[in-house]
């Protein structure tokens, strides 16, 4: 059985915290910012007063994703590649911000869309069929996770790509939290699962 490395566990612990903390701090520092109607990307736009703060959180999140992809060896290789690609896509949408809080950038949209899709697809790509692995990364957990996150991602993309949607910020935060929490949960559950398996082997010997 391939294992979850300790650095994947560290990344899984820090990931959800920095994700929510980033847009919460940045949004609180911008008077009148509406997290329901405005995207997280607006906080990292070229004309945003907190661009450096939010961009820094984007970069930290991307690095943590790459660490998870590298150290979560219990996930099958296609899933780890998808996570790594999502991490690099995070660098892309950070380095290609929107010109202003009320405009868009084609490169930013491409990288962000790519990242959201990959974060929804990784459970399916990372599946293990061996019953020695935790159910969260076997078909019983991976397939529903991909379906649910895929639907939520589609909801967000439809609201994001249609100008004037009043809940685009809400839909983005829902899928962002959902994706990072499931990744962290899968890493933690598999790590605890392998610890229990190690304990059973120790008892037998």
C-alpha positions in Angstrom: 0.0 0.0 0.0 1.3 3.4 -1.0 1.3 5.9 1.9 0.5 9.5 2.8 3.7 11.4 3.7 3.9 13.7 6.7 4.2 16.8 4.5 0.9 16.0 2.8 -0.6 15.9 6.3 0.9 19.3 7.1 -0.4 20.7 3.8 -3.9 19.2 4.4 -4.0 20.9 7.8 -2.9 24.3 6.6 -4.8 24.3 3.3 -8.4 25.0 4.5 -7.2 27.5 7.1 -5.2 29.6 4.8 -7.9 29.4 2.1 -10.6 30.9 4.2 -8.3 33.2 6.1 -7.0 34.8 2.9 -10.2 36.0 1.5 -11.6 36.8 4.9 -8.7 39.1 5.8 -8.5 40.7 2.4 -12.2 41.3 2.2 -12.3 42.8 5.6 -9.6 45.4 4.6 -11.6 46.6 1.6 -14.5 49.0 2.6 -17.8 48.0 1.0 -16.5 44.7 -0.4 -19.4 42.2 -0.8 -18.3 38.5 -0.5 -21.7 37.3 -1.9 -21.6 39.4 -5.1 -17.8 39.8 -5.6 -15.3 37.1 -6.5 -12.1 36.3 -4.6 -10.2 37.2 -7.7 -11.5 40.8 -7.3 -9.4 41.0 -4.2 -6.2 40.2 -6.2 -7.1 42.5 -9.2 -4.5 45.1 -10.3 -6.5 47.9 -8.8 -7.3 46.2 -5.5 -5.7 47.8 -2.4 -5.1 44.3 -1.0 -3.7 42.7 -4.2 -0.5 41.6 -2.6 -2.2 40.1 0.4 -4.7 38.0 -1.5 -2.1 37.1 -4.2 0.2 35.9 -1.4 -2.6 33.6 -0.1 -3.1 32.3 -3.6 0.6 31.4 -3.9 0.6 29.7 -0.5 -2.4 27.6 -1.5 -0.7 26.6 -4.8 2.5 25.6 -3.0 0.5 23.5 -0.4 -1.4 21.8 -3.3 1.9 20.9 -4.9 3.2 19.5 -1.6 0.0 17.4 -1.3 0.4 16.1 -4.8 4.0 15.1 -4.1 3.5 13.5 -0.7 0.0 11.9 -1.0 1.4 8.8 -2.6 -1.6 6.8 -1.6 -3.5 8.6 -4.4 -3.0 7.0 -7.8 -0.6 8.8 -10.1 -3.2 10.4 -12.4 -4.9 12.1 -9.4 -1.6 13.4 -8.1 -0.7 14.8 -11.6 -4.2 16.5 -11.7 -3.5 18.1 -8.3 0.0 19.2 -9.4 -1.5 20.7 -12.5 -4.1 22.5 -10.4 -1.3 23.9 -8.2 0.5 25.3 -11.2 -2.7 26.7 -12.5 -2.9 28.6 -9.2 0.4 30.3 -10.1 -1.1 31.1 -13.5 -4.2 32.9 -12.2 -2.1 34.7 -9.6 0.4 36.0 -12.2 -2.4 36.9 -14.6 -4.8 38.9 -12.4 -7.8 40.8 -13.7 -6.9 44.4 -14.7 -9.6 45.8 -12.3 -12.3 44.6 -9.9 -14.9 45.3 -12.6 -13.2 43.7 -15.6 -11.9 40.3 -16.7 -8.8 38.7 -18.1 -8.8 35.8 -20.6 -5.7 34.3 -19.1 -7.0 34.6 -15.6 -10.3 32.9 -16.6 -8.4 30.1 -18.4 -6.1 29.3 -15.4 -8.9 29.6 -12.8 -11.3 27.5 -14.8 -8.6 24.9 -15.3 -7.8 24.8 -11.5 -11.5 24.5 -10.5 -12.1 21.6 -13.0 -9.0 19.7 -11.9 -9.8 20.1 -8.2 -13.2 18.6 -9.0 -11.8 15.7 -11.1 -8.9 14.6 -8.9 -10.9 12.1 -6.7 -11.9 10.2 -9.8 -8.4 10.2 -11.2 -6.8 9.3 -7.8 -9.0 6.3 -7.2 -7.6 3.1 -5.7 -9.5 -0.2 -6.1 -7.5 -2.1 -3.5 -9.5 -2.5 -0.3 -6.4 -1.8 1.8 -7.0 1.9 1.0 -9.6 4.0 2.8 -13.0 4.3 1.3 -12.6 8.0 0.6 -10.1 7.2 -2.3 -11.9 4.1 -3.5 -14.9 4.3 -5.9 -17.5 4.5 -3.1 -16.1 7.8 -2.0 -14.3 9.2 -5.1 -17.1 8.9 -7.6 -19.8 10.8 -5.5 -17.1 13.4 -4.5 -16.3 14.1 -8.1 -20.0 14.3 -9.1 -20.9 16.7 -6.3 -17.9 18.9 -6.8 -18.4 18.8 -10.6 -22.0 20.0 -10.2 -20.9 22.8 -7.8 -18.1 23.8 -10.1 -20.5 24.0 -13.1 -22.8 26.2 -11.0 -20.0 28.6 -10.1 -18.6 28.8 -13.7 -22.1 29.5 -15.1 -22.6 32.4 -12.6 -19.0 33.7 -13.0 -19.1 33.8 -16.8 -22.5 35.6 -16.9 -22.0 39.3 -16.1 -24.2 40.7 -13.3 -24.8 37.6 -11.3 -25.5 38.7 -7.7 -24.2 35.5 -6.1 -21.0 34.8 -8.0 -18.9 35.3 -4.8 -21.1 33.0 -2.8 -20.9 30.2 -5.5 -17.1 30.6 -5.7 -16.7 30.3 -2.0 -19.0 27.3 -1.7 -16.9 25.3 -4.3 -13.6 26.6 -3.0 -14.3 25.4 0.5 -15.8 22.1 -0.7 -12.8 21.3 -2.8 -10.1 22.1 -0.2 -12.0 20.4 2.6 -12.5 17.2 0.6 -8.8 17.0 -0.3 -7.8 17.6 3.3 -10.3 15.1 4.6 -9.2 12.4 2.1 -5.5 12.9 3.1 -6.3 12.8 6.8 -8.6 9.8 6.5 -6.1 7.8 4.5 -3.3 8.7 6.9 -5.4 7.5 9.9 -6.4 4.4 8.0 -2.7 3.5 7.4 -1.9 4.2 11.0 -4.6 1.7 12.1 -3.3 -0.8 9.6 0.2 -0.4 11.0 -1.1 -1.0 14.5 -2.8 -4.2 13.6 0.3 -5.5 12.0 2.3 -4.6 15.1 -0.1 -6.4 17.3 0.1 -9.6 15.2 3.8 -9.6 15.3 
